[in-house]
Amino acid sequence: MNFFKRKSKLEKLRLEYEKKMEASFHLSKINRKASDQLIQEAENILEQMKKEDESKT
């Protein structure tokens, strides 16, 4: 078993993307402008993930 496995940059970006999307969902019910900002940040992270994936292959 590998308990101390390091997360790759792609895994870290994926987790950050998921957190921002979840936060934007919860915020969309309260503050739409802040929710849209979080969605934009998540889209930027998604672009970084695509670039990272392309450079890997």
C-alpha positions as CSV (number, residue, x, y, z in Angstrom):
1,M,0.0,0.0,0.0
2,N,1.2,3.5,-0.8
3,F,-0.1,5.8,1.9
4,F,2.3,8.6,1.1
5,K,1.8,8.8,-2.6
6,R,2.2,12.4,-3.9
7,K,-0.5,13.9,-5.9
8,S,0.4,14.9,-9.4
9,K,-0.1,18.5,-10.6
10,L,-3.1,17.3,-12.6
11,E,-4.8,15.7,-9.6
12,K,-4.2,18.9,-7.5
13,L,-5.8,21.0,-10.3
14,R,-8.8,18.6,-10.5
15,L,-9.4,18.8,-6.8
16,E,-9.2,22.6,-6.9
17,Y,-11.6,22.7,-9.9
18,E,-14.1,20.5,-8.0
19,K,-13.9,22.7,-4.9
20,K,-14.5,25.9,-6.9
21,M,-17.4,24.4,-8.8
22,E,-19.0,23.1,-5.6
23,A,-18.6,26.5,-3.9
24,S,-20.0,28.3,-6.9
25,F,-23.1,26.1,-6.8
26,H,-23.7,26.9,-3.2
27,L,-23.0,30.6,-3.7
28,S,-25.3,30.7,-6.8
29,K,-28.3,30.7,-4.4
30,I,-27.0,33.7,-2.5
31,N,-24.8,35.8,-4.6
32,R,-24.8,35.3,-8.4
33,K,-22.0,37.7,-9.1
34,A,-19.6,35.9,-6.8
35,S,-20.8,32.5,-8.1
36,D,-19.9,33.6,-11.7
37,Q,-16.5,34.7,-10.6
38,L,-15.8,31.3,-9.1
39,I,-17.0,29.6,-12.3
40,Q,-14.6,31.7,-14.3
41,E,-11.8,30.7,-11.9
42,A,-12.8,27.1,-12.3
43,E,-12.7,27.4,-16.1
44,N,-9.2,28.9,-15.9
45,I,-8.2,25.8,-13.9
46,L,-9.8,23.6,-16.5
47,E,-7.7,25.3,-19.2
48,Q,-4.6,24.6,-17.1
49,M,-5.6,21.0,-16.8
50,K,-6.0,20.7,-20.6
51,K,-2.5,22.2,-21.1
52,E,-1.0,20.0,-18.6
53,D,-2.6,16.9,-20.1
54,E,-1.4,17.9,-23.6
55,S,2.1,18.4,-22.5
56,K,2.1,15.0,-20.8
57,T,1.2,13.2,-24.0
